Amino acid sequence: MDNLIARVATAADVTPDIARQAVSLVVDFVKREAPQDAVDKLLAKAPALNAIVASGQGTSGEGMGGFVKGLMGVAAGAMGGGGIMALGSQLMGLGLGMDQIQTIGKEVFAYAREVAGDDVVGEIAGAIPGLSQFI
């Protein structure tokens, strides 16, 4: 887990705390938006990702419970602001620029490819509109 956070922090030129929050947001997004089968395969090969999401719940979710975040996601989606755009907004809320967001996405998915393989990452990327530009 710490290796991934250090890798992301170095690549995106952010603090380890910001890297942890960003990775938590990205993984939480994937867990909500990707096909469950692909998520299960990824998390079976990379259980550290669950630990990162759990460690980021107090900070990356702005203190909201999963139910409230879920409702906000549904409402944002109904207004056209859900999905990858909502994730981008959350990441920008951490003070990240677009280049840093793309770097973080590329690093998280490079790690996912290393541990779970191209097929799993391809299934995830193919199921989430707009994700491919960030991986």
C-alpha positions in Angstrom: 0.0 0.0 0.0 2.7 2.5 0.9 4.6 1.7 -2.3 1.6 2.7 -4.4 1.1 5.9 -2.4 4.8 6.8 -2.7 4.7 6.0 -6.4 1.7 8.3 -7.0 3.1 11.0 -4.7 6.4 11.1 -6.6 4.9 10.9 -10.1 2.3 13.6 -9.4 4.5 15.7 -7.3 2.1 15.8 -4.3 2.4 14.9 -0.6 1.8 11.3 0.4 -1.4 12.5 2.2 -2.8 14.0 -1.0 -1.7 11.0 -3.0 -3.6 8.7 -0.5 -6.7 10.8 -0.7 -6.6 10.9 -4.5 -6.0 7.1 -4.8 -8.8 6.5 -2.4 -11.2 8.7 -4.6 -10.1 6.9 -7.8 -10.5 3.4 -6.3 -13.8 4.3 -4.6 -15.0 5.6 -8.0 -14.0 2.4 -9.8 -15.7 0.3 -7.1 -18.9 2.1 -7.7 -18.8 2.5 -11.5 -17.1 -0.6 -12.9 -18.6 -4.0 -13.4 -18.6 -5.9 -10.1 -16.9 -8.9 -11.6 -13.9 -6.8 -12.8 -13.8 -5.0 -9.4 -13.7 -8.3 -7.6 -10.9 -9.6 -9.8 -8.9 -6.4 -9.2 -9.4 -6.4 -5.5 -8.6 -10.1 -5.2 -5.2 -9.3 -6.7 -4.7 -6.0 -5.0 -6.3 -6.1 -1.6 -4.2 -3.0 -0.6 -6.6 -0.9 -2.7 -9.4 -1.7 -0.2 -7.2 -0.6 2.6 -6.4 2.7 0.8 -10.1 3.4 0.3 -10.8 2.6 4.0 -8.0 4.9 5.1 -9.4 7.7 3.0 -13.0 7.6 4.0 -12.7 10.3 6.7 -10.9 12.7 4.3 -11.7 11.9 0.7 -15.5 11.7 1.3 -15.6 15.1 2.9 -16.9 13.4 6.1 -20.1 12.1 4.3 -21.3 8.6 4.9 -21.6 6.3 1.9 -25.4 6.7 1.7 -25.2 10.5 1.5 -22.3 10.3 -1.0 -24.4 7.8 -3.0 -27.4 10.1 -3.1 -25.2 13.0 -4.1 -23.8 10.9 -6.9 -27.2 10.0 -8.1 -28.4 13.6 -8.0 -25.2 14.8 -9.7 -25.7 12.2 -12.4 -29.3 13.4 -13.0 -28.0 16.9 -13.5 -25.3 15.7 -15.9 -22.4 16.1 -13.3 -21.8 12.5 -12.3 -19.4 9.9 -13.4 -15.8 10.9 -14.4 -16.6 14.6 -14.2 -17.7 14.3 -10.6 -14.4 12.4 -9.8 -12.4 15.1 -11.5 -14.2 17.7 -9.4 -13.4 15.8 -6.3 -9.7 15.5 -7.3 -9.6 19.2 -8.1 -11.0 19.8 -4.7 -7.8 18.3 -3.3 -5.9 21.1 -5.2 -4.8 18.9 -8.1 -4.4 20.2 -11.6 -5.5 18.3 -14.7 -1.9 17.1 -15.4 -1.7 15.7 -11.8 -5.1 14.1 -12.1 -4.0 12.3 -15.3 -0.7 11.3 -13.8 -2.5 9.8 -10.7 -5.0 7.9 -13.0 -2.1 6.5 -15.1 -0.2 5.4 -12.0 -3.2 3.8 -10.3 -4.1 1.9 -13.5 -0.5 1.0 -14.2 -0.4 -0.6 -10.8 -3.8 -2.3 -11.5 -2.4 -3.7 -14.7 0.7 -5.0 -13.0 -1.3 -6.9 -10.4 -4.5 -7.9 -12.2 -3.6 -7.8 -15.8 -4.7 -6.0 -19.0 -8.0 -7.9 -19.3 -9.3 -6.7 -16.0 -8.2 -3.1 -16.5 -9.6 -3.2 -20.0 -12.9 -4.4 -18.7 -13.0 -1.6 -16.2 -11.9 1.1 -18.7 -14.4 -0.1 -21.3 -17.3 0.1 -18.8 -16.7 3.7 -17.6 -17.3 6.4 -20.2 -14.4 8.9 -20.4 -12.0 6.9 -18.2 -9.6 5.9 -21.0 -8.2 9.4 -21.2 -7.0 9.1 -17.6 -5.3 5.7 -17.8 
